[in-house]
Amino acid sequence: MPPRKHERVRRRKRRVKLALLLLNVALAIAIVVVGVMLAVQGVGNAIGIGKPTTTTTAAPREPKVVSTATVGNSGDILIHTPVLRSAKVSSGVYDFEPMFQYLKPYVSALDYSAINLEFGIGKGESDYYQAEMYFRVPPSLIDTVTGTGYDLGLCANNHVTNGSSLSLTANTYVERNLDFIGLRASSADKRYLVKDVNGIKLGFVNYTYGAQTGTTGMVNYFSTKALDAFYADMQQQMENMKSEGAEAIIVYLHWGNEYETKPNAYQTQMANKLCEMGVDVIVGGHPHKIQPLELITAENGNQTVCLYSMGNILSNQTIESMYGGSSKTSSGSDWQLGGQCQYRDVKSRYKDTHYGEHHYDCNDNGHTEDGLVFEYTFSKYEDGTVILTGVDVLPTWCYMTGSGNSRKYTIVPLDKSCESEWQTKFGVAEVDMLYAQRSYERTMALVGEGITAINAKCKQDVDAFVEDFKQAQLPTTQSGTTTTAKE
């Protein structure tokens, strides 16, 4: 090969070797640079510098409701002589079922229901004597109460002692499997009740006004002249109920002024104190008229639902039976709170041309015919939290037909959803539809605003709980890392 040709080959080989060398050096440098960059990025992430990473999680879910408990509550049963007479079938036999027949589907649909038993039990036919404001009734009334769907009798009231004996009254309830509070069958019995209602333990206690606060007797009494003693006793009962697992506390009070549609000073004082103590619901009876429903807020932030009075569920206190003007009872008492009623003696509702002008506490303006089924609902969530989630009322009307010894009494559920059927479903005569509607309006004027306010607060409480539950599911956010929820 000529020398020039050999030189060209040698130079070509040297260039190839140099290129390979440079390529190897470049690859080595690249590897070092990448390694340094990864190391720097790792350090940067460790100290929160550099481009953040993003992790994706499932959207937080809402808590599951594992159980609900709706408790119904009805007011005073007053078996005046005409009511007792209308239930009589034959000597010694009384049937009260027709009076409650239309109410039964509503009460039996509730999870648990209470009613104020403002009477005592008599021994027999000759013992069912009804003097003025003295109520001693046959045990068949309790069969109707339980048959209607009521589970709990409220016995702390000013007429529980009207029976033949407290033990007979209490044992009658025991025999008929009716829970009862405010009255004990023996001194060994508890003065309260803790009841599991659909998996939620509710604590119930019942007191009535009396000469002194009673802590050892068969009836639970409180004295307005010794309220500190009552609060101390109430605190002990609350602790007892909670020790048995009560998740909410309900207090039933027989209190207030009869025939008034507004709570008095001691009612509001007691309600505020019980709210401060942590009572969840207060339900009242005794005034024989419905009083307002409201949400109470104590200075310590506690809140309590309070219905000051449930009114009458059954009685002879119809418009025509009550006293008008400044008329007096046979004992000389003025039923009209100082004679404030300017229209005297409404003998017939059909001739009352001054209905809209009656003073709110006149006894002949229909309020004593009005009652209700007050409902409150607790919900229990999967984490064990129990929250009051709503209230409602079903207004009722004690409808009297006939006259003299042929009177008949029916509790009419004023279900607004079927108002057009009140005549056919509940036997309300066309001429009486106006008075049924007036009863509904009277009731809702007293409790409607409270229902709206309480339900709004219940929704607010539930929404806050749900949001807290959802937030607790999100992972803790670290610096340099963002979390997104995947729907």
VEXMITI-371349 format. One record per residue (C-alpha): residue number from 1; x, y, z. Coordinates in nm, 3 decimals, decimal comma. Each point is the difference from the previous one (the first is absolute). Layout:
N
(pt NUM; (X; Y; Z))
...
end
This chain:
487
(pt 1; (0,000; 0,000; 0,000))
(pt 2; (0,140; 0,341; -0,084))
(pt 3; (0,122; 0,201; 0,304))
(pt 4; (-0,257; 0,272; -0,049))
(pt 5; (-0,279; -0,253; 0,013))
(pt 6; (0,131; -0,152; 0,327))
(pt 7; (0,009; 0,343; 0,157))
(pt 8; (-0,360; 0,065; -0,084))
(pt 9; (-0,107; -0,330; 0,162))
(pt 10; (0,194; 0,075; 0,319))
(pt 11; (-0,154; 0,345; 0,026))
(pt 12; (-0,353; -0,145; -0,045))
(pt 13; (0,058; -0,255; 0,277))
(pt 14; (0,127; 0,271; 0,236))
(pt 15; (-0,316; 0,208; -0,065))
(pt 16; (-0,225; -0,300; 0,072))
(pt 17; (0,182; -0,069; 0,326))
(pt 18; (-0,024; 0,365; 0,098))
(pt 19; (-0,374; 0,007; -0,077))
(pt 20; (-0,059; -0,310; 0,208))
(pt 21; (0,197; 0,151; 0,284))
(pt 22; (-0,195; 0,324; -0,014))
(pt 23; (-0,330; -0,193; -0,011))
(pt 24; (0,096; -0,198; 0,309))
(pt 25; (0,100; 0,319; 0,180))
(pt 26; (-0,330; 0,164; -0,095))
(pt 27; (-0,199; -0,299; 0,122))
(pt 28; (0,190; 0,001; 0,327))
(pt 29; (-0,062; 0,372; 0,048))
(pt 30; (-0,371; -0,047; -0,080))
(pt 31; (-0,028; -0,280; 0,253))
(pt 32; (0,166; 0,215; 0,266))
(pt 33; (-0,224; 0,300; -0,081))
(pt 34; (-0,319; -0,208; 0,016))
(pt 35; (0,109; -0,152; 0,326))
(pt 36; (0,073; 0,341; 0,147))
(pt 37; (-0,337; 0,135; -0,118))
(pt 38; (-0,186; -0,292; 0,155))
(pt 39; (0,191; 0,041; 0,322))
(pt 40; (-0,074; 0,373; 0,008))
(pt 41; (-0,368; -0,060; -0,072))
(pt 42; (-0,015; -0,255; 0,282))
(pt 43; (0,159; 0,242; 0,241))
(pt 44; (-0,228; 0,276; -0,123))
(pt 45; (-0,310; -0,207; 0,055))
(pt 46; (0,127; -0,095; 0,344))
(pt 47; (0,033; 0,365; 0,100))
(pt 48; (-0,311; 0,119; -0,186))
(pt 49; (0,175; 0,150; -0,306))
(pt 50; (-0,075; -0,081; -0,355))
(pt 51; (-0,304; -0,101; -0,199))
(pt 52; (-0,278; -0,146; 0,227))
(pt 53; (-0,138; -0,345; -0,058))
(pt 54; (-0,374; -0,069; -0,009))
(pt 55; (-0,178; -0,296; 0,155))
(pt 56; (-0,362; -0,087; -0,076))
(pt 57; (-0,241; -0,134; 0,264))
(pt 58; (-0,365; -0,101; -0,007))
(pt 59; (-0,251; 0,275; 0,089))
(pt 60; (-0,088; -0,010; 0,374))
(pt 61; (-0,336; -0,164; 0,064))
(pt 62; (-0,280; 0,111; 0,228))
(pt 63; (-0,061; -0,185; 0,328))
(pt 64; (-0,257; -0,276; 0,000))
(pt 65; (-0,310; 0,023; 0,219))
(pt 66; (-0,024; -0,333; 0,178))
(pt 67; (-0,330; 0,065; 0,185))
(pt 68; (-0,270; 0,257; 0,064))
(pt 69; (-0,247; 0,031; 0,287))
(pt 70; (-0,316; 0,210; -0,030))
(pt 71; (-0,187; 0,055; 0,326))
(pt 72; (-0,360; 0,124; 0,002))
(pt 73; (-0,159; 0,188; 0,290))
(pt 74; (-0,363; 0,079; 0,078))
(pt 75; (-0,159; 0,217; 0,269))
(pt 76; (-0,255; -0,038; 0,273))
(pt 77; (-0,268; -0,268; 0,015))
(pt 78; (-0,276; 0,143; 0,219))
(pt 79; (-0,288; -0,242; 0,049))
(pt 80; (-0,274; 0,238; 0,109))
(pt 81; (-0,335; -0,156; 0,091))
(pt 82; (-0,154; 0,050; -0,348))
(pt 83; (0,303; -0,168; -0,160))
(pt 84; (-0,021; -0,296; 0,239))
(pt 85; (-0,374; -0,027; -0,058))
(pt 86; (0,045; -0,003; -0,378))
(pt 87; (0,242; -0,294; 0,027))
(pt 88; (-0,236; -0,215; 0,206))
(pt 89; (-0,124; -0,310; -0,181))
(pt 90; (-0,172; -0,174; 0,291))
(pt 91; (0,034; -0,028; 0,375))
(pt 92; (0,371; -0,003; 0,077))
(pt 93; (0,102; -0,014; -0,368))
(pt 94; (0,158; 0,300; -0,172))
(pt 95; (0,135; 0,031; -0,352))
(pt 96; (0,220; 0,301; -0,081))
(pt 97; (0,130; -0,138; -0,328))
(pt 98; (-0,238; 0,199; -0,227))
(pt 99; (0,140; 0,322; 0,146))
(pt 100; (0,355; -0,091; -0,113))
(pt 101; (-0,076; -0,195; -0,317))
(pt 102; (0,108; 0,269; -0,248))
(pt 103; (0,318; 0,081; 0,193))
(pt 104; (0,122; -0,360; 0,011))
(pt 105; (0,167; -0,017; -0,347))
(pt 106; (0,207; 0,309; 0,079))
(pt 107; (0,111; -0,100; 0,348))
(pt 108; (0,072; -0,363; -0,083))
(pt 109; (0,226; 0,111; -0,287))
(pt 110; (0,238; 0,173; 0,244))
(pt 111; (0,298; -0,175; 0,159))
(pt 112; (-0,102; 0,086; 0,357))
(pt 113; (-0,285; 0,213; 0,136))
(pt 114; (-0,087; 0,166; 0,331))
(pt 115; (-0,331; 0,135; 0,129))
(pt 116; (-0,103; 0,185; 0,316))
(pt 117; (-0,221; -0,224; 0,217))
(pt 118; (-0,168; 0,260; 0,218))
(pt 119; (-0,200; -0,235; 0,219))
(pt 120; (0,016; -0,294; 0,238))
(pt 121; (-0,148; -0,349; -0,036))
(pt 122; (-0,318; -0,102; 0,183))
(pt 123; (-0,089; -0,338; 0,151))
(pt 124; (-0,332; -0,058; -0,171))
(pt 125; (-0,325; 0,143; -0,131))
(pt 126; (-0,098; 0,168; 0,327))
(pt 127; (0,350; 0,146; 0,026))
(pt 128; (-0,001; 0,181; -0,335))
(pt 129; (-0,159; 0,303; 0,157))
(pt 130; (0,078; 0,335; -0,159))
(pt 131; (-0,030; 0,298; 0,228))
(pt 132; (0,093; 0,339; -0,136))
(pt 133; (0,367; -0,013; -0,106))
(pt 134; (0,042; -0,347; 0,148))
(pt 135; (0,099; -0,273; -0,242))
(pt 136; (-0,026; -0,369; 0,088))
(pt 137; (-0,030; -0,223; -0,307))
(pt 138; (-0,049; -0,366; -0,101))
(pt 139; (0,310; -0,197; -0,105))
(pt 140; (-0,151; -0,061; -0,344))
(pt 141; (0,116; 0,353; -0,086))
(pt 142; (0,359; -0,127; 0,027))
(pt 143; (-0,083; -0,279; -0,246))
(pt 144; (-0,107; 0,269; -0,247))
(pt 145; (0,312; 0,206; 0,068))
(pt 146; (0,231; -0,293; -0,073))
(pt 147; (-0,218; -0,117; -0,288))
(pt 148; (0,032; 0,342; -0,160))
(pt 149; (0,376; -0,040; 0,001))
(pt 150; (0,111; 0,193; 0,306))
(pt 151; (0,298; -0,154; 0,180))
(pt 152; (0,067; 0,239; 0,290))
(pt 153; (-0,237; 0,145; 0,258))
(pt 154; (0,083; 0,336; 0,159))
(pt 155; (-0,130; -0,033; 0,354))
(pt 156; (0,150; 0,291; 0,196))
(pt 157; (-0,299; 0,235; 0,008))
(pt 158; (-0,244; 0,151; 0,246))
(pt 159; (-0,265; -0,268; -0,063))
(pt 160; (0,205; -0,319; 0,032))
(pt 161; (-0,110; -0,025; 0,364))
(pt 162; (-0,368; -0,007; -0,103))
(pt 163; (0,009; -0,378; -0,038))
(pt 164; (-0,094; -0,257; 0,260))
(pt 165; (0,370; -0,021; 0,086))
(pt 166; (0,333; 0,080; -0,161))
(pt 167; (0,097; -0,367; 0,011))
(pt 168; (-0,318; -0,106; -0,182))
(pt 169; (0,062; 0,262; -0,269))
(pt 170; (0,366; -0,099; -0,044))
(pt 171; (-0,071; -0,374; 0,002))
(pt 172; (-0,271; 0,045; -0,263))
(pt 173; (0,265; 0,147; -0,232))
(pt 174; (0,240; -0,282; 0,083))
(pt 175; (-0,263; -0,262; -0,078))
(pt 176; (-0,075; 0,160; -0,335))
(pt 177; (0,367; 0,034; -0,100))
(pt 178; (-0,011; 0,378; -0,011))
(pt 179; (0,325; 0,178; 0,084))
(pt 180; (-0,062; 0,284; 0,244))
(pt 181; (0,198; 0,273; 0,172))
(pt 182; (-0,069; 0,256; 0,272))
(pt 183; (-0,164; -0,274; 0,210))
(pt 184; (0,158; -0,310; 0,151))
(pt 185; (-0,156; -0,333; 0,090))
(pt 186; (0,242; -0,037; 0,292))
(pt 187; (0,268; 0,203; 0,173))
(pt 188; (0,260; -0,237; -0,147))
(pt 189; (-0,087; 0,107; -0,355))
(pt 190; (0,199; 0,261; -0,189))
(pt 191; (-0,138; 0,352; -0,035))
(pt 192; (0,090; 0,019; -0,368))
(pt 193; (0,005; -0,222; -0,309))
(pt 194; (0,281; -0,073; -0,246))
(pt 195; (-0,150; -0,152; -0,313))
(pt 196; (0,173; -0,142; -0,307))
(pt 197; (-0,199; 0,134; -0,293))
(pt 198; (0,131; -0,142; -0,328))
(pt 199; (0,352; -0,025; 0,135))
(pt 200; (0,004; 0,347; 0,157))
(pt 201; (-0,016; 0,015; 0,379))
(pt 202; (-0,229; 0,279; 0,119))
(pt 203; (-0,036; 0,113; 0,361))
(pt 204; (-0,349; 0,108; 0,115))
(pt 205; (-0,104; 0,162; 0,328))
(pt 206; (-0,330; 0,160; 0,109))
(pt 207; (-0,079; 0,251; 0,280))
(pt 208; (-0,309; 0,189; 0,116))
(pt 209; (-0,034; 0,310; 0,212))
(pt 210; (-0,063; -0,058; 0,370))
(pt 211; (0,040; 0,139; 0,349))
(pt 212; (0,361; -0,114; 0,017))
(pt 213; (0,263; -0,170; -0,211))
(pt 214; (-0,042; -0,373; 0,056))
(pt 215; (0,293; -0,238; -0,032))
(pt 216; (-0,126; -0,302; 0,190))
(pt 217; (-0,377; -0,015; -0,062))
(pt 218; (-0,190; -0,196; -0,263))
(pt 219; (-0,060; 0,312; -0,215))
(pt 220; (0,269; 0,237; -0,130))
(pt 221; (-0,076; 0,350; 0,131))
(pt 222; (0,172; 0,335; -0,028))
(pt 223; (-0,075; 0,320; 0,190))
(pt 224; (0,026; 0,341; -0,162))
(pt 225; (0,101; 0,128; 0,344))
(pt 226; (0,297; -0,236; 0,014))
(pt 227; (0,129; -0,023; -0,355))
(pt 228; (0,362; -0,049; 0,106))
(pt 229; (-0,103; -0,327; 0,161))
(pt 230; (-0,174; -0,100; -0,322))
(pt 231; (0,306; 0,083; -0,211))
(pt 232; (0,221; -0,205; 0,231))
(pt 233; (-0,241; -0,293; -0,023))
(pt 234; (-0,025; 0,040; -0,376))
(pt 235; (0,380; 0,001; -0,029))
(pt 236; (0,016; -0,329; 0,187))
(pt 237; (-0,264; -0,156; -0,224))
(pt 238; (0,191; 0,115; -0,308))
(pt 239; (0,318; -0,159; 0,131))
(pt 240; (-0,188; -0,321; 0,075))
(pt 241; (-0,147; -0,012; -0,350))
(pt 242; (0,335; 0,070; -0,166))
(pt 243; (0,164; -0,271; 0,210))
(pt 244; (-0,247; -0,241; -0,162))
(pt 245; (0,100; 0,120; -0,346))
(pt 246; (-0,257; 0,271; -0,070))
(pt 247; (0,109; 0,191; -0,312))
(pt 248; (-0,265; 0,272; 0,030))
(pt 249; (-0,205; 0,132; 0,293))
(pt 250; (-0,374; 0,083; -0,019))
(pt 251; (-0,184; 0,166; 0,289))
(pt 252; (-0,381; 0,009; 0,032))
(pt 253; (-0,135; 0,268; 0,233))
(pt 254; (-0,351; 0,055; 0,134))
(pt 255; (0,014; 0,375; 0,057))
(pt 256; (-0,131; 0,345; -0,089))
(pt 257; (-0,331; 0,182; 0,042))
(pt 258; (-0,316; -0,170; -0,112))
(pt 259; (-0,184; 0,150; -0,297))
(pt 260; (0,286; 0,223; -0,113))
(pt 261; (0,163; -0,019; -0,342))
(pt 262; (0,328; 0,153; 0,117))
(pt 263; (0,257; -0,142; 0,242))
(pt 264; (0,033; 0,173; 0,335))
(pt 265; (0,321; 0,129; 0,159))
(pt 266; (0,092; -0,317; 0,187))
(pt 267; (-0,051; -0,213; -0,313))
(pt 268; (0,248; 0,207; -0,197))
(pt 269; (0,240; 0,013; 0,296))
(pt 270; (-0,008; -0,378; 0,041))
(pt 271; (0,031; -0,061; -0,374))
(pt 272; (0,310; 0,219; -0,024))
(pt 273; (0,164; -0,170; 0,297))
(pt 274; (-0,070; -0,348; -0,137))
(pt 275; (0,144; 0,112; -0,332))
(pt 276; (0,314; 0,115; 0,179))
(pt 277; (0,019; -0,341; 0,168))
(pt 278; (-0,002; -0,178; -0,335))
(pt 279; (-0,359; -0,124; -0,043))
(pt 280; (-0,077; -0,064; -0,367))
(pt 281; (-0,381; 0,022; -0,007))
(pt 282; (-0,260; 0,140; 0,244))
(pt 283; (-0,369; -0,082; -0,047))
(pt 284; (-0,268; 0,154; 0,222))
(pt 285; (-0,358; -0,061; 0,101))
(pt 286; (-0,270; 0,127; 0,238))
(pt 287; (-0,120; 0,338; -0,143))
(pt 288; (-0,267; -0,183; -0,213))
(pt 289; (0,097; 0,229; -0,285))
(pt 290; (0,289; -0,027; -0,241))
(pt 291; (0,290; 0,231; 0,078))
(pt 292; (0,286; 0,094; -0,232))
(pt 293; (0,280; -0,219; -0,130))
(pt 294; (0,343; 0,160; 0,000))
(pt 295; (0,374; -0,058; -0,014))
(pt 296; (0,169; 0,119; 0,321))
(pt 297; (0,366; 0,100; 0,005))
(pt 298; (0,175; 0,019; 0,338))
(pt 299; (0,289; 0,232; 0,080))
(pt 300; (0,238; -0,297; -0,010))
(pt 301; (-0,104; -0,074; -0,358))
(pt 302; (-0,221; -0,302; 0,071))
(pt 303; (-0,322; -0,017; -0,200))
(pt 304; (-0,329; -0,167; 0,091))
(pt 305; (-0,328; -0,055; -0,182))
(pt 306; (-0,291; 0,099; 0,226))
(pt 307; (-0,373; -0,046; -0,056))
(pt 308; (-0,151; 0,174; 0,300))
(pt 309; (-0,339; -0,173; -0,020))
(pt 310; (-0,156; -0,270; -0,218))
(pt 311; (-0,359; 0,100; 0,075))
(pt 312; (-0,283; -0,252; 0,035))
(pt 313; (-0,022; -0,315; -0,209))
(pt 314; (-0,341; -0,103; 0,143))
(pt 315; (-0,238; 0,181; 0,234))
(pt 316; (-0,342; 0,156; 0,036))
(pt 317; (0,155; 0,347; -0,016))
(pt 318; (-0,175; 0,097; -0,319))
(pt 319; (-0,101; 0,356; -0,083))
(pt 320; (-0,354; -0,059; 0,123))
(pt 321; (0,116; -0,163; 0,324))
(pt 322; (0,234; 0,277; 0,108))
(pt 323; (-0,099; 0,310; 0,192))
(pt 324; (-0,019; 0,333; -0,179))
(pt 325; (0,025; 0,360; 0,113))
(pt 326; (0,072; 0,029; 0,372))
(pt 327; (-0,220; -0,293; 0,093))
(pt 328; (0,108; -0,207; 0,298))
(pt 329; (0,010; -0,369; 0,074))
(pt 330; (-0,223; -0,159; 0,260))
(pt 331; (0,279; 0,052; 0,254))
(pt 332; (0,015; 0,371; -0,078))
(pt 333; (0,331; -0,002; -0,185))
(pt 334; (0,044; 0,240; -0,291))
(pt 335; (0,113; -0,203; -0,300))
(pt 336; (0,073; 0,304; -0,210))
(pt 337; (0,321; 0,132; 0,154))
(pt 338; (-0,142; 0,320; 0,139))
(pt 339; (-0,306; 0,017; -0,223))
(pt 340; (0,188; 0,110; -0,313))
(pt 341; (-0,255; -0,154; -0,236))
(pt 342; (-0,243; 0,260; -0,123))
(pt 343; (-0,240; -0,241; -0,170))
(pt 344; (-0,199; -0,203; 0,247))
(pt 345; (-0,102; -0,363; -0,016))
(pt 346; (0,033; -0,133; -0,354))
(pt 347; (-0,278; -0,255; 0,020))
(pt 348; (0,037; -0,100; -0,365))
(pt 349; (0,300; 0,033; -0,225))
(pt 350; (-0,236; 0,037; -0,294))
(pt 351; (-0,130; 0,328; 0,147))
(pt 352; (0,336; 0,145; 0,100))
(pt 353; (0,033; 0,315; -0,208))
(pt 354; (0,306; 0,125; 0,191))
(pt 355; (0,240; -0,293; -0,054))
(pt 356; (0,285; 0,217; -0,122))
(pt 357; (-0,038; 0,244; 0,290))
(pt 358; (0,029; -0,241; 0,292))
(pt 359; (0,285; 0,060; 0,242))
(pt 360; (0,269; -0,266; -0,058))
(pt 361; (-0,060; -0,147; 0,345))
(pt 362; (-0,378; -0,011; -0,009))
(pt 363; (-0,117; -0,354; 0,058))
(pt 364; (-0,281; 0,006; -0,254))
(pt 365; (0,216; 0,076; -0,304))
(pt 366; (0,084; -0,363; -0,082))
(pt 367; (0,357; -0,039; 0,127))
(pt 368; (-0,105; -0,267; 0,250))
(pt 369; (-0,121; -0,216; -0,291))
(pt 370; (0,347; 0,003; -0,156))
(pt 371; (0,273; -0,257; 0,041))
(pt 372; (0,284; -0,144; -0,201))
(pt 373; (0,240; -0,285; -0,054))
(pt 374; (0,341; 0,161; 0,038))
(pt 375; (0,281; -0,195; -0,166))
(pt 376; (0,375; 0,032; 0,046))
(pt 377; (0,256; -0,213; -0,183))
(pt 378; (0,352; -0,102; 0,098))
(pt 379; (0,243; -0,151; -0,253))
(pt 380; (0,304; -0,211; 0,080))
(pt 381; (0,299; -0,004; -0,232))
(pt 382; (0,258; -0,271; -0,062))
(pt 383; (0,252; 0,160; 0,236))
(pt 384; (-0,254; -0,008; 0,287))
(pt 385; (-0,095; 0,368; -0,015))
(pt 386; (-0,368; 0,066; 0,086))
(pt 387; (-0,158; 0,322; -0,131))
(pt 388; (-0,351; 0,145; 0,020))
(pt 389; (-0,091; 0,012; -0,369))
(pt 390; (-0,354; 0,138; -0,008))
(pt 391; (-0,335; 0,077; 0,162))
(pt 392; (-0,357; 0,001; -0,123))
(pt 393; (-0,358; 0,015; 0,129))
(pt 394; (-0,329; -0,155; -0,096))
(pt 395; (-0,274; 0,233; 0,132))
(pt 396; (-0,301; -0,179; 0,150))
(pt 397; (-0,352; 0,114; 0,079))
(pt 398; (-0,231; -0,142; 0,268))
(pt 399; (-0,326; -0,015; -0,194))
(pt 400; (-0,321; -0,023; 0,202))
(pt 401; (-0,331; -0,083; -0,164))
(pt 402; (-0,348; -0,045; 0,145))
(pt 403; (-0,119; 0,147; 0,327))
(pt 404; (-0,092; -0,097; 0,353))
(pt 405; (0,044; -0,369; 0,075))
(pt 406; (0,044; -0,084; -0,369))
(pt 407; (0,325; 0,189; -0,051))
(pt 408; (0,277; -0,167; -0,196))
(pt 409; (0,368; 0,096; -0,002))
(pt 410; (0,253; -0,063; -0,274))
(pt 411; (0,363; 0,101; -0,031))
(pt 412; (0,039; 0,130; -0,354))
(pt 413; (0,354; 0,003; -0,145))
(pt 414; (0,014; 0,325; -0,195))
(pt 415; (0,223; -0,141; -0,271))
(pt 416; (0,032; 0,289; -0,243))
(pt 417; (0,109; -0,233; -0,281))
(pt 418; (-0,351; -0,149; -0,012))
(pt 419; (-0,209; 0,299; 0,108))
(pt 420; (-0,246; -0,059; -0,282))
(pt 421; (-0,072; -0,343; 0,153))
(pt 422; (-0,057; 0,105; 0,362))
(pt 423; (-0,373; -0,049; -0,046))
(pt 424; (0,020; -0,348; -0,153))
(pt 425; (0,306; -0,132; 0,191))
(pt 426; (-0,066; 0,148; 0,344))
(pt 427; (-0,374; 0,060; 0,005))
(pt 428; (0,012; 0,380; 0,023))
(pt 429; (-0,336; 0,143; -0,101))
(pt 430; (0,006; 0,261; -0,274))
(pt 431; (-0,133; 0,264; 0,241))
(pt 432; (0,293; -0,070; 0,234))
(pt 433; (0,280; 0,020; -0,255))
(pt 434; (0,044; 0,369; 0,082))
(pt 435; (0,064; -0,083; 0,366))
(pt 436; (0,245; -0,278; -0,087))
(pt 437; (0,189; 0,244; -0,218))
(pt 438; (-0,001; 0,261; 0,275))
(pt 439; (0,146; -0,254; 0,239))
(pt 440; (0,281; -0,073; -0,247))
(pt 441; (0,069; 0,371; -0,041))
(pt 442; (0,006; 0,064; 0,376))
(pt 443; (0,253; -0,277; 0,050))
(pt 444; (0,231; 0,097; -0,284))
(pt 445; (-0,007; 0,366; 0,109))
(pt 446; (0,153; -0,114; 0,330))
(pt 447; (0,254; -0,257; -0,123))
(pt 448; (0,059; 0,064; -0,371))
(pt 449; (0,276; 0,255; 0,044))
(pt 450; (0,179; -0,225; 0,247))
(pt 451; (-0,012; -0,296; -0,237))
(pt 452; (0,164; 0,205; -0,276))
(pt 453; (0,273; 0,140; 0,227))
(pt 454; (0,084; -0,335; 0,160))
(pt 455; (0,014; -0,189; -0,328))
(pt 456; (0,227; 0,267; -0,148))
(pt 457; (0,236; -0,040; 0,297))
(pt 458; (-0,014; -0,381; -0,029))
(pt 459; (0,103; 0,024; -0,366))
(pt 460; (0,283; 0,234; 0,091))
(pt 461; (0,125; -0,241; 0,267))
(pt 462; (-0,019; -0,298; -0,237))
(pt 463; (0,179; 0,188; -0,280))
(pt 464; (0,279; 0,100; 0,239))
(pt 465; (0,039; -0,357; 0,123))
(pt 466; (0,007; -0,140; -0,354))
(pt 467; (0,266; 0,253; -0,107))
(pt 468; (0,218; -0,083; 0,302))
(pt 469; (-0,039; -0,371; -0,076))
(pt 470; (0,107; 0,052; -0,361))
(pt 471; (0,296; 0,218; 0,092))
(pt 472; (0,126; -0,266; 0,237))
(pt 473; (0,034; -0,239; -0,295))
(pt 474; (0,246; 0,221; -0,191))
(pt 475; (0,371; -0,088; 0,044))
(pt 476; (0,225; 0,252; 0,170))
(pt 477; (0,136; 0,236; -0,270))
(pt 478; (0,382; 0,025; -0,003))
(pt 479; (0,201; 0,292; -0,139))
(pt 480; (0,076; -0,053; -0,365))
(pt 481; (-0,285; -0,247; -0,043))
(pt 482; (-0,354; 0,070; -0,111))
(pt 483; (-0,301; -0,230; 0,043))
(pt 484; (-0,295; -0,010; -0,236))
(pt 485; (-0,327; -0,185; 0,051))
(pt 486; (-0,105; -0,234; -0,276))
(pt 487; (-0,373; -0,006; -0,050))
end
